[in-house]
Amino acid sequence: MHVRLSASPPAALPFPRFAVGVDIDADCARVTPRGELDLVTVPPLECAIGELCEQGVTDVVLDLSELTFFDSTALCLLLRLDARLRDECRGFRIVVGEGVPARVLAVTRMRNRFRCEDADRG
């Protein structure tokens, strides 16, 4: 039996781009990553938050409501940020939303580990 394969490969799937939005109000920064938060995108987000702290931000609100993917690497980031910001006597809150991060935090029973807010209250 012969199977004819098409000469051209299938079109690439459109993957959401990763971006980080930052809004600063006095000494509070609201950081909103958009797209997929995973092994590749965690380091730039962590660096961005570190730079904000170096600039004097004392409170960080991490808004996860616009993420389309959130894995164990992202969960580890939350744990590291929580520990670091507590050690530095900085505030740290998470806006969860209703998407993938909310489900991961619920399934892992980690939501109560952090100061979380729903997106409408964020």
C-alpha positions in Angstrom: 0.0 0.0 0.0 1.3 3.4 -0.9 0.5 6.5 1.1 1.0 9.9 -0.6 2.4 12.6 1.7 1.9 16.2 1.0 5.1 18.0 -0.1 4.5 20.9 2.2 4.5 20.6 6.0 1.3 21.5 7.9 1.0 25.2 8.9 2.6 25.9 12.3 0.2 26.4 15.2 -0.1 29.9 16.4 1.3 30.0 19.9 0.5 33.0 22.1 3.3 35.4 22.6 4.6 36.0 26.1 4.5 39.6 27.4 4.7 41.2 30.8 2.7 44.3 31.5 3.7 46.5 34.5 1.7 49.2 36.1 3.4 51.1 38.9 1.4 53.3 41.4 3.7 54.8 44.0 5.5 51.9 45.6 3.1 49.2 44.3 3.6 47.3 41.0 0.9 45.3 39.3 2.7 42.8 37.1 0.5 41.0 34.4 2.1 38.2 32.4 0.2 37.4 29.2 0.4 34.1 27.3 2.2 31.0 28.6 4.1 30.8 31.8 6.5 27.9 31.7 10.2 26.9 31.8 11.1 29.4 29.0 9.1 32.4 30.2 9.5 32.1 34.0 13.1 33.6 34.1 12.2 36.8 32.3 9.2 37.3 34.6 11.3 36.7 37.7 14.0 39.1 36.4 11.3 41.8 35.8 10.0 41.5 39.3 13.6 41.5 40.7 14.3 44.8 38.8 11.1 46.3 40.2 12.2 45.5 43.7 15.6 47.0 43.0 13.8 50.2 41.9 12.1 50.4 45.3 8.8 48.7 44.8 7.5 47.5 48.2 4.3 45.7 47.1 3.9 43.3 44.2 0.6 42.2 42.8 1.0 39.4 40.3 -2.0 39.2 38.0 -2.3 35.7 36.5 -5.7 36.2 34.9 -4.3 36.6 31.4 -2.2 33.4 31.3 -3.2 30.7 28.9 -0.7 28.1 30.3 0.6 27.6 33.8 2.8 24.6 34.8 4.8 23.3 37.7 7.7 25.7 36.9 5.3 28.6 37.2 4.0 27.2 40.6 7.7 27.0 41.8 8.1 30.6 40.7 5.2 31.6 43.0 6.8 29.8 45.9 10.2 31.5 45.3 8.7 34.9 44.9 6.6 34.5 48.0 9.6 33.5 50.1 11.9 36.2 48.6 9.4 39.0 49.0 8.6 38.0 52.6 12.3 37.9 53.5 12.6 41.4 52.0 9.5 42.6 54.0 7.6 43.3 50.8 4.0 42.6 50.1 3.0 39.9 47.6 -0.5 39.2 46.3 -1.7 37.1 43.4 -4.8 37.9 41.3 -5.9 34.4 40.2 -8.7 34.9 37.7 -10.7 31.9 36.4 -8.3 30.3 33.9 -5.6 27.7 34.0 -3.7 29.2 37.0 -6.8 29.0 39.2 -7.3 25.4 38.3 -3.6 24.5 39.0 -3.7 26.3 42.4 -6.9 24.5 43.3 -5.8 21.0 42.2 -2.5 21.4 44.0 -4.2 22.9 47.0 -1.8 25.8 46.9 -4.2 28.7 46.7 -4.4 29.0 50.5 -0.6 29.2 50.6 -0.6 32.6 49.0 -2.5 35.8 49.4 -4.9 35.4 46.5 -7.7 37.6 45.1 -10.2 37.0 42.4 -9.8 39.0 39.2 -12.8 41.1 39.8 -11.4 42.3 43.1 -7.8 42.6 41.9 
